[in-house]
Amino acid sequence: MEGTVTVRPVWGGRAQLEEIEAGGPTGHFESLTFFLYNPQSRQWSVNFANSDDGTLSLPAVGEFTNGRGEFYDQELFKGRAILVRVVWSDVEKGSHHFEQAFSEDGGKTWETNFAAALTRVSQPLAAPTADRPPGGHDFDWQMGSWKVHMARLQHPLTGSKTWTDLDGAVIVRTVWGGRANLAEITAEGPSGKLEFLSLRLFHPQSHQWSLNFASSDSGTLSTPMIGEFRNGRGEFYDQEPYDGRMIWVRFVFTDVTANSHRDEQAFSTDGGKTWETNWINKSTRAGDGTDKGR
């Protein structure tokens, strides 16, 4: 197969996106790779997505040593648990090599099943625009730069009524030909400074989106929140642990106009019967409203 790879740094270099397109006798594929740096472990997580399902894989985690990057994870393949290794090697200014391999004996032996030789091109290549089915344009209204005022409940699920205010900025841009978008969020207030990243991926079969969050402190992606927009309201849900308990989490976009919107996060400990809102964001478009993102 022959193809192109475009890589760009995002989030001030703490992450990067790689867009891949290739074709050959066996067909055509398009994929996205998201690299996220963890400042505590000084390692990178590598998450893959393909254009067919629009979901991120389990992260392969690792680092570069002496010019060679090795990343590992465990996942299911044809119903069996295996180890997966991805390697970047022979790294030079204008070329490098990539391989993926599987192991079913705990890493004693490896079978390489994907290999790529890459050479740098002189000019960046424009990413193709993808045809998107219904739901694929749900976030188009949010592209661009925004001012945001946040209200954050200090101690959720404790009966606390104390809120903290923060002010900041949000920049949202389309990536991967429109199959995904990336939001970079910064805010400051009495409780300190917050920096977040949100990668949203569209699933072309379900017509839903997954929302994947990361903070600058952890350098890891959260459990994805899954949902969609209906009648101008976007609702997204996941189940995750909080203070040792499993809870439901809901994220909602409402009051959407060309130049303003509101979004909220809420927790539920009773399966969604009742919800406690713990985060409220009110955003207005920065500038004169003509900035729609790139």
SEKOL-390833 format. One record per residue (C-alpha): z, y, x; residue number from 1. Coordinates in steps of 0.05 Angstrom, whole numbers, plus 32768, in hexadecimal, padded with zeros to 4 digits. Layout:
     Z     Y     X  seq
     Z     Y     X  NUM
...
END
This chain:
     Z     Y     X  seq
  8000  8000  8000    1
  7FF4  8048  8015    2
  8018  8085  7FFD    3
  803F  80C5  8009    4
  8089  80D6  8012    5
  80A5  811C  8009    6
  80EC  812C  801F    7
  8113  816B  8013    8
  815C  817F  8021    9
  8185  8197  7FE5   10
  81CC  81AF  7FD9   11
  81D0  81D4  801B   12
  81BD  8195  8042   13
  81F4  8169  8025   14
  81BE  8142  8000   15
  8174  8136  8002   16
  813E  811C  7FD4   17
  8104  80EF  7FE7   18
  80C9  80E7  7FB7   19
  809B  80AB  7FC4   20
  8057  809A  7FA7   21
  802D  805F  7FBE   22
  7FF7  8031  7FA5   23
  7FCF  7FF4  7FBA   24
  7FB1  7FB3  7FA1   25
  7FF4  7FA0  7F80   26
  7FF9  7FE0  7F59   27
  8017  8026  7F5C   28
  8060  803B  7F5F   29
  8087  807B  7F62   30
  80D0  8080  7F77   31
  8107  80B1  7F88   32
  813D  80AA  7FBD   33
  817C  80D4  7FBB   34
  81A5  80DB  7FFB   35
  81EC  80F6  7FF6   36
  821B  8104  8030   37
  8265  80F3  802D   38
  828C  8124  8059   39
  82CA  80F7  805B   40
  82A9  80B7  8072   41
  8270  80DB  8096   42
  8240  80AA  8075   43
  8205  80B0  8047   44
  81F9  808E  8004   45
  81B1  807D  7FF2   46
  819E  8075  7FA9   47
  8159  805F  7F92   48
  8135  8069  7F4F   49
  80F0  8055  7F38   50
  80C5  8076  7F04   51
  80C8  803B  7ED4   52
  8111  803E  7EC2   53
  812B  8082  7EDB   54
  8170  8068  7EF1   55
  8191  806A  7F35   56
  819F  8029  7F5A   57
  81E2  8017  7F77   58
  81EC  8041  7FB6   59
  81DE  8023  7FFA   60
  8211  8041  802A   61
  820D  804A  8075   62
  81FD  8078  80AF   63
  81D1  8085  80EB   64
  81E7  806C  8130   65
  81BB  8076  816E   66
  817F  8089  8144   67
  8183  804E  8115   68
  819C  8054  80CD   69
  81B8  8016  80AA   70
  81CE  8017  8061   71
  81EA  7FDD  8038   72
  81FC  7FCB  7FF1   73
  8208  7F8D  7FC6   74
  81DF  7F83  7F86   75
  81C4  7F4F  7F58   76
  817F  7F31  7F64   77
  8165  7EFD  7F32   78
  81AD  7EF2  7F1A   79
  81C9  7EE7  7F60   80
  81F5  7F17  7F89   81
  81D4  7F29  7FCB   82
  81DC  7F5B  8003   83
  81A7  7F91  800B   84
  8199  7FB5  804C   85
  816C  7FF2  8056   86
  815C  800A  809C   87
  813B  8048  80BA   88
  8126  803C  8102   89
  80F5  8052  8139   90
  8104  8099  8124   91
  80D9  80CE  8147   92
  80C5  8115  8135   93
  8084  80FE  8115   94
  8091  80B7  80FF   95
  80C5  8083  80EB   96
  80CC  803C  80CF   97
  80EF  8024  8090   98
  8103  7FDE  807A   99
  8128  7FBD  8041  100
  8145  7F77  8048  101
  816E  7F46  801E  102
  81A4  7F15  8033  103
  81C1  7EDD  8009  104
  81F1  7EC2  803F  105
  821E  7EFE  8048  106
  81F3  7F21  807C  107
  81EA  7EE6  80AC  108
  819F  7EE7  80A2  109
  8171  7F1B  8083  110
  812C  7F16  8063  111
  8103  7F56  8067  112
  80DE  7F62  8026  113
  80C6  7FAA  802D  114
  80AE  7FD0  806A  115
  808E  8015  8072  116
  8072  803B  80AE  117
  8074  8087  80A3  118
  8051  80BF  80C8  119
  805D  8109  80BC  120
  8025  8133  809D  121
  8019  817B  80B3  122
  8020  819A  806E  123
  8050  8189  8036  124
  802E  8165  7FFC  125
  8035  817F  7FB5  126
  805B  814F  7F88  127
  8031  8136  7F4D  128
  8048  814A  7F07  129
  805B  810F  7EDD  130
  8047  8105  7E94  131
  8088  8104  7E6D  132
  8093  80E2  7E29  133
  80C0  8100  7DF2  134
  8102  8115  7E10  135
  80E5  8120  7E55  136
  80E7  816C  7E4C  137
  812E  816F  7E32  138
  8148  8197  7E6D  139
  810C  81C5  7E77  140
  8133  81FF  7E58  141
  8167  81FC  7E90  142
  8139  8204  7ECC  143
  814A  8242  7EF5  144
  8188  8269  7F0A  145
  81C6  8274  7EDF  146
  8209  8298  7EE1  147
  8241  826C  7EC7  148
  8288  8279  7EAF  149
  82B3  823A  7EAF  150
  82F5  822B  7E8D  151
  8317  81EC  7EA8  152
  8354  81C9  7E8A  153
  8383  81BF  7EC4  154
  83A2  817C  7EAF  155
  8378  8155  7E7D  156
  8398  8121  7E50  157
  83DF  813A  7E5E  158
  83E7  816B  7E24  159
  83DA  81A5  7E53  160
  83C2  81E6  7E35  161
  83B8  820A  7E78  162
  8370  821D  7E88  163
  8353  8239  7EC9  164
  8316  8268  7EC9  165
  82DF  8266  7EFD  166
  829E  828B  7F06  167
  8260  8274  7F2B  168
  8216  8264  7F2C  169
  81E9  822A  7F19  170
  81A3  821D  7F34  171
  8179  81E9  7F10  172
  8135  81D1  7F2A  173
  8104  819B  7F16  174
  80F7  8162  7F47  175
  80CE  8122  7F49  176
  8095  813F  7F20  177
  80C4  814F  7EE6  178
  80E3  8109  7EE0  179
  8124  8126  7EFB  180
  8147  8168  7F07  181
  817E  8180  7F35  182
  81B6  81B1  7F25  183
  81DF  81D0  7F5C  184
  8220  81F0  7F44  185
  8252  821D  7F69  186
  828E  8240  7F4C  187
  82CE  8262  7F63  188
  8310  8275  7F43  189
  835B  8274  7F4C  190
  835A  8229  7F55  191
  8328  822D  7F8E  192
  82DE  8220  7F99  193
  82B5  81EA  7F77  194
  8271  81D0  7F8C  195
  824C  819C  7F63  196
  8208  817C  7F60  197
  81EA  815B  7F22  198
  81AC  812E  7F27  199
  818D  8120  7EE3  200
  815B  80E7  7EDC  201
  812E  80D8  7EA0  202
  8125  8090  7E87  203
  80DF  808B  7E6B  204
  80EE  804D  7E40  205
  812E  8063  7E1E  206
  811A  80AD  7E1E  207
  8161  80BC  7E37  208
  817D  80E0  7E74  209
  81B2  80CB  7EA6  210
  81DE  8101  7EC3  211
  81F9  80F2  7F09  212
  822E  8121  7F26  213
  8249  812B  7F6D  214
  827C  815B  7F8A  215
  827A  8176  7FD0  216
  82BE  8157  7FDE  217
  82AC  810F  7FCF  218
  8263  8109  7FE0  219
  825B  80D0  7FAE  220
  8238  80CD  7F6A  221
  8260  80C5  7F2A  222
  8254  8091  7EF4  223
  8214  80A8  7ED2  224
  821A  80C8  7E8D  225
  81E4  80B1  7E5E  226
  81C8  80D7  7E22  227
  8193  8103  7E03  228
  8185  8144  7DDD  229
  817F  8146  7D92  230
  8174  8186  7D6A  231
  8184  81B1  7DA6  232
  81C5  818D  7DB7  233
  81CC  815F  7DF3  234
  8202  8129  7DF4  235
  8211  80FC  7E2F  236
  8246  80C6  7E37  237
  8265  8096  7E69  238
  82A3  806C  7E72  239
  82CC  8076  7EB2  240
  8313  8070  7ECE  241
  8341  80AC  7ECC  242
  8388  80A8  7EE7  243
  8383  805C  7EE5  244
  836B  805A  7E9C  245
  8326  804D  7E81  246
  830E  8088  7E57  247
  82CF  80A1  7E36  248
  82B0  80E0  7E51  249
  8280  810D  7E29  250
  8255  8146  7E43  251
  8233  8173  7E10  252
  81FE  81AA  7E15  253
  81FE  81DA  7DD9  254
  81E9  8220  7DC3  255
  81AA  821B  7DED  256
  817E  8259  7DEF  257
  814C  8272  7E22  258
  8181  829A  7E47  259
  81C4  827A  7E36  260
  81E7  8238  7E27  261
  822A  8216  7E24  262
  8240  81D2  7E3E  263
  8282  81AD  7E38  264
  82A4  816F  7E54  265
  82D7  8148  7E2A  266
  8301  8109  7E33  267
  8314  80D4  7E00  268
  8349  809E  7E06  269
  833D  807E  7DC2  270
  82F4  8069  7DC6  271
  82D7  80AB  7DAF  272
  8301  80B5  7D70  273
  831F  80F5  7D8D  274
  830A  8120  7DC8  275
  832F  8151  7DF5  276
  8302  8187  7E12  277
  8315  8195  7E5B  278
  82DA  81BD  7E76  279
  82B1  81F5  7E56  280
  8275  8216  7E78  281
  8252  8254  7E5C  282
  8212  8265  7E80  283
  81E2  82A0  7E7E  284
  81A0  82A3  7EA2  285
  81A3  82CB  7EE3  286
  8171  8304  7EED  287
  8142  831B  7EB7  288
  8137  82D6  7E98  289
  80F5  82C9  7EB9  290
  8111  8299  7EED  291
  8100  8254  7ED3  292
  810A  822C  7F13  293
  80DA  8207  7F40  294
END
